Amino acid sequence: MKSRVIGTVLFGFGVLALVFAGGLAFVVAPTAKQIPYDMEMTQSVAEAPNARFMQIKGGTATIESATLRSTVTVQPDADATAKLQGDLDGSALVWVAGQQVQRTDTNELISAYSTSFAVDRETAASVNWADQWLDTGGQREPVSYKGQVYKFPFGTEQKDYEIFDRDILDARPAKFVKTDEIQGLEVYQFTQTLQNETQVLPEDRVKLILGQLLPGATEGSVKYSNTRTVWVEPKTGQFLRVQEQQQKQLVSTDGRSVDILDATFAYNDETVNKSVDTVGGNVLKLDLVGLYGPIGLGVLGLILAVVGGIIVARGNARTAATGVPAQWTGSGRHAAQDEETADATAAADKS
């Protein structure tokens, strides 16, 4: 009796473990592969040593040389996310992001922008949201984001992805290059090449710098090139390292030109180390709920169910072999009493 109870309990725990394994694999794991609503603010710092750049100070534009520091912050907008409707409700998240570029020798601000847009929680690609905006000069302007911006999808593949570029307000392909390794983590390297694009700028701003840097010129544009390389951890889609080789040239319609930016920005060591720590922890969580947890619980559940089933089967086999339930056979003192009763009954029959 006791063995069958133990076997039944073990079998039940085994089935329960198998159910939990399935829940981890098919319910919890997919949820873990989504950007959380309460994600913490992220900050990345890139530096460009010996950069040449245009600086506007007191209304005067000059070409300077110094090390530049770019600081990008990204954080969720809980209020705007809560107001999402239709297909975006539950599947998208609103981000507020910004960048400041400063020269490191004086800490003077060279350029800045802020923006708000919505991304899909699984793919991290921007989605069509009516309230997205971009502010590059003190006024919010409508903008239409597309492609990836600050993150790649969970489960990034070895294929090309489009990355949105703020200077041209459009997305261009970032081609998969190769697999690499950063501090023990496997990464995918992607490179996006922009060549001789036209930077989107207000006409009055272009005329202002034309008049100062190319005297006599009244019309022109800023030509922009950038080789953007990102190293992406594929399970999380997070950036571990980013490098941008940027060039900008002010070109007038009369054929004259002047370089207004020549800089190579790359994540500093602190940002790379922080990214590795964060991503490493996130990879461990994804592996735990999507791989190790289900496998471990599945194996444990299978063992418990099999052992429990064997114990129950053996108990049933022993019962079948006796022909009657064990509790009816008697033992010890009760067995002796049964024999005495049988003898007394036989003697009475003879008399």
C-alpha positions in Angstrom: 0.0 0.0 0.0 2.7 2.4 1.0 4.8 1.8 -2.1 1.8 2.5 -4.4 1.2 5.8 -2.6 4.8 6.8 -3.0 4.7 5.8 -6.7 1.6 7.8 -7.3 3.1 10.9 -5.6 6.3 10.6 -7.7 4.3 10.2 -10.9 2.2 13.3 -10.0 5.2 15.4 -9.4 6.7 14.2 -12.6 3.7 15.2 -14.6 3.7 18.6 -12.8 7.3 19.1 -13.7 6.6 18.3 -17.4 3.7 20.9 -17.3 6.0 23.5 -15.9 8.7 22.7 -18.5 6.1 23.3 -21.2 5.0 26.5 -19.6 8.5 27.8 -19.5 9.2 26.9 -23.1 5.9 28.0 -24.7 4.6 30.8 -22.4 7.4 32.4 -20.3 10.2 32.2 -23.0 8.2 34.1 -25.7 7.3 36.8 -23.1 11.0 37.1 -22.2 11.8 37.9 -25.8 10.0 41.2 -25.6 11.3 44.6 -24.6 9.8 45.1 -21.1 7.6 48.1 -20.4 9.7 49.0 -17.4 13.0 48.8 -19.2 15.7 50.9 -17.5 17.2 54.0 -19.2 20.2 53.2 -21.3 23.1 55.5 -22.0 26.0 55.0 -24.5 29.0 57.2 -24.9 31.1 57.3 -28.1 34.2 59.4 -28.7 35.9 60.7 -31.8 39.6 61.7 -31.2 41.1 64.4 -33.4 37.8 65.2 -35.1 37.4 68.2 -37.4 33.9 69.8 -37.1 31.9 72.9 -37.6 31.1 74.8 -34.4 28.5 77.6 -34.3 29.1 80.0 -31.3 27.5 83.4 -31.0 26.0 83.1 -34.5 29.5 82.5 -36.0 30.4 79.3 -37.7 34.0 78.1 -37.6 35.9 74.9 -38.4 37.5 73.4 -35.3 39.6 70.4 -34.3 39.2 68.5 -31.0 38.0 65.3 -29.5 34.2 64.9 -29.6 32.1 63.0 -27.2 28.6 61.7 -28.2 26.1 60.7 -25.4 22.9 58.9 -26.4 20.2 58.1 -23.9 17.1 56.0 -24.5 14.2 55.5 -22.1 10.6 54.3 -22.2 7.7 56.8 -22.2 5.1 55.1 -19.9 2.4 57.7 -20.4 2.6 57.6 -24.2 2.8 53.8 -24.3 -0.3 53.6 -22.2 -2.2 55.6 -24.8 -1.3 53.4 -27.7 -4.4 52.0 -29.4 -5.3 49.3 -32.0 -2.5 47.0 -33.2 0.1 49.0 -31.2 -1.6 48.4 -27.9 0.3 45.6 -26.1 2.8 45.0 -29.0 4.6 48.4 -29.1 6.6 50.6 -26.7 7.3 54.3 -27.0 10.9 55.5 -26.6 12.2 59.0 -25.9 15.8 59.4 -27.0 18.3 62.1 -27.3 21.9 62.8 -28.2 24.4 65.5 -27.1 27.7 66.0 -28.9 30.3 68.0 -26.9 34.0 68.8 -27.4 35.9 67.2 -24.5 38.4 70.1 -24.0 35.8 72.8 -23.3 32.6 70.7 -22.8 30.9 73.1 -25.2 27.8 71.7 -26.9 28.3 71.1 -30.6 25.0 69.5 -31.6 22.0 67.9 -30.0 18.6 66.3 -30.8 15.7 64.7 -29.0 13.1 62.4 -30.5 10.1 60.2 -29.6 9.0 57.1 -31.6 7.4 53.7 -31.1 9.0 50.3 -31.6 7.8 46.7 -31.8 8.5 45.0 -28.6 9.8 41.8 -30.3 11.6 43.1 -33.4 12.7 46.5 -32.0 11.9 47.9 -35.4 10.1 51.3 -35.5 6.4 51.1 -36.2 4.0 53.6 -37.7 2.9 55.9 -34.9 1.1 59.2 -35.6 2.7 61.1 -32.7 6.4 60.5 -33.4 8.6 63.6 -33.6 12.2 64.8 -33.9 13.7 68.0 -32.5 17.1 69.1 -33.9 16.8 72.9 -33.4 14.4 73.7 -30.6 11.2 72.7 -32.4 9.5 69.3 -32.7 8.9 68.3 -36.2 6.9 65.3 -37.5 9.1 62.4 -38.6 8.5 59.0 -40.1 10.8 56.3 -38.6 11.4 53.0 -40.3 13.7 50.0 -39.7 16.0 49.5 -36.6 17.2 52.4 -34.6 18.9 51.6 -31.3 18.4 47.8 -31.2 18.0 44.7 -33.4 15.4 41.9 -33.0 15.5 39.2 -30.4 17.0 36.3 -32.3 18.9 38.5 -34.8 19.7 36.5 -37.9 22.7 36.5 -40.3 21.0 38.7 -42.9 20.7 42.4 -43.8 18.6 44.8 -41.7 17.6 48.4 -42.4 18.9 51.0 -39.9 17.3 54.4 -39.7 19.6 57.4 -40.2 18.7 60.6 -38.5 20.6 62.9 -40.9 18.8 61.7 -44.0 15.6 60.8 -42.3 15.5 57.4 -44.0 16.6 53.8 -43.6 19.3 52.1 -45.5 20.5 48.4 -45.5 23.1 47.3 -42.9 24.7 44.2 -44.4 25.7 41.2 -42.4 29.5 40.9 -42.5 30.7 38.1 -40.1 30.5 36.6 -36.7 32.9 38.0 -34.1 33.5 37.9 -30.3 33.6 40.6 -27.7 34.7 39.6 -24.2 33.5 36.1 -24.6 30.2 36.9 -26.2 29.4 35.9 -29.8 28.3 38.9 -31.9 27.2 39.6 -35.4 28.9 42.4 -37.3 26.8 44.6 -39.6 27.9 47.5 -41.7 25.8 50.2 -43.3 27.4 52.4 -45.9 26.0 55.8 -46.8 27.7 57.6 -49.6 27.2 61.2 -50.7 23.7 61.5 -49.3 22.0 64.8 -48.8 21.5 65.8 -45.2 18.0 67.0 -44.4 18.3 70.5 -43.0 16.1 73.6 -42.8 16.9 76.0 -45.7 17.6 78.9 -43.5 20.2 76.9 -41.6 22.0 76.0 -44.8 22.0 79.6 -46.0 23.5 80.7 -42.6 26.5 78.5 -42.8 26.9 79.0 -46.6 27.2 82.8 -46.1 30.0 82.3 -43.5 32.0 79.4 -44.7 31.6 80.0 -48.5 31.2 83.7 -48.8 29.1 84.7 -51.8 27.3 81.4 -52.1 23.5 81.6 -51.7 22.4 78.1 -52.4 23.9 74.7 -51.6 23.5 71.6 -49.5 25.3 69.3 -47.0 26.6 66.1 -48.5 26.9 63.3 -45.9 28.7 60.0 -45.9 28.8 57.5 -43.1 30.2 53.9 -42.6 28.2 52.6 -39.6 29.3 49.3 -38.0 27.4 47.7 -35.3 28.3 44.6 -33.3 25.0 42.9 -32.2 24.6 40.1 -29.6 22.1 37.9 -31.6 20.0 36.4 -28.8 19.0 39.8 -27.3 19.6 42.0 -30.4 21.5 44.5 -28.2 24.5 46.6 -29.4 27.8 45.8 -27.8 29.8 48.2 -29.9 29.1 50.9 -32.5 31.5 52.8 -34.7 30.6 55.5 -37.2 33.0 57.1 -39.7 31.2 60.3 -40.6 32.1 62.9 -43.2 30.0 66.0 -44.1 30.8 68.6 -46.8 29.1 71.9 -47.4 28.7 72.2 -51.1 27.5 75.4 -52.9 25.8 75.4 -56.3 28.8 77.3 -57.8 31.0 74.2 -57.2 32.8 75.3 -54.0 32.9 73.1 -50.9 34.3 72.9 -47.4 34.6 70.0 -45.0 32.4 70.6 -41.9 32.8 67.1 -40.3 35.4 64.4 -40.4 35.2 62.2 -37.3 35.2 58.5 -36.3 33.0 57.9 -33.3 33.3 54.6 -31.4 31.9 53.3 -28.1 34.4 54.0 -25.3 35.6 51.2 -23.1 33.2 52.0 -20.2 30.2 51.7 -22.6 31.4 48.4 -24.1 32.1 46.9 -20.6 28.7 48.0 -19.3 27.0 46.6 -22.4 28.8 43.3 -22.0 27.7 43.0 -18.4 24.1 43.9 -19.2 23.8 41.7 -22.3 25.5 38.8 -20.5 22.9 38.8 -17.8 20.1 39.1 -20.3 21.4 36.1 -22.3 21.6 34.0 -19.2 17.9 34.9 -18.4 16.8 33.9 -21.9 18.8 30.7 -21.8 17.3 29.9 -18.4 13.7 30.2 -19.4 14.0 29.1 -23.0 16.6 26.3 -22.8 18.1 25.1 -19.5 14.9 25.5 -17.4 12.6 23.5 -19.8 15.2 20.8 -20.4 16.0 20.4 -16.7 12.4 20.3 -15.7 11.5 18.0 -18.6 14.3 15.5 -17.7 13.4 15.7 -14.0 9.7 15.2 -14.8 10.3 12.3 -17.1 12.5 10.5 -14.4 9.9 11.1 -11.7 7.0 9.9 -13.8 8.9 6.8 -15.0 10.1 5.9 -11.5 6.6 6.5 -10.0 5.0 4.4 -12.7 7.4 1.5 -12.1 6.7 1.6 -8.3 2.9 1.6 -8.8 3.1 -1.2 -11.4 5.2 -3.4 -9.0 2.8 -2.8 -6.2 -0.1 -3.8 -8.4 1.8 -6.9 -9.5 2.4 -8.0 -5.9 -1.3 -7.6 -5.1 -2.3 -9.6 -8.1 0.1 -12.5 -7.2 -1.5 -13.0 -3.7 -5.0 -13.3 -5.2 -6.6 -11.2 -2.4 -5.8 -7.8 -1.0 -2.8 -7.8 1.4 -4.9 -6.3 4.3 -7.2 -9.4 4.2 -4.5 -12.1 4.7 -3.7 -11.4 8.4 -0.3 -11.7 10.1 1.2 -12.3 13.5 -1.2 -12.4 16.3 -4.3 -12.1 14.1 -3.1 -15.0 12.0 -2.9 -17.3 15.0 -6.4 -16.3 16.1 -7.7 -17.2 12.6 -6.1 -20.6 12.9 -7.7 -21.3 16.3 -11.0 -20.2 15.1 -10.8 -22.6 12.1 -9.8 -25.5 14.5 -12.8 -24.8 16.8 -15.1 -24.7 13.9 -13.9 -28.1 12.6 -14.3 -29.7 16.0 -17.8 -28.5 16.3 -18.7 -30.0 12.9 -17.4 -33.4 13.9 -19.5 -33.5 17.1 
